[in-house]
Amino acid sequence: MKAAGILALIGCLVTVTEPKVYTRCKLAKIFSRAGLDNYQGFSLGNWICMAYYESHYNTTAQTELEDGSIDYGIFQINSFTWCRRAKLQEKNHCHVACAALITDDLTDAIICAKKIAKETEGMNYWQGWKKHCEGKDLSEWKKGCEVS
């Protein structure tokens, strides 16, 4: 009986993070309001395309890499260079906890993505963008979306 009560208590304490998967048009609106359209010379279509190929618009996406680092969130931002996971050797150039990059609130992820685009080679940081978006007509990515 005691064990059942303890299991019930543990079940109440465990919080399950449901993945938030945005639609293309919802992201277009969020990205536009956040100033990503033409940020560092990259159209809104570039950002929407990149987010699709990096995470399929999933805010909780995490990819463990061979070097032990993890890519986080909708932009798949790497823990070794850009965010703090808990290890001292991490650089944390975005001055943000990696956990903040996997929430439904995209503010920290967008701020960090802007920093990456500004401080590296534009969008070349993102392999999904390089493979699928670079040099292509990306106008379709925001077609049919109302962006302000």
Disulfide bonds with the S-S distance in Angstrom:
Cys25-Cys145 2.03
Cys49-Cys133 1.93
Cys83-Cys98 2.00
Cys94-Cys112 1.96
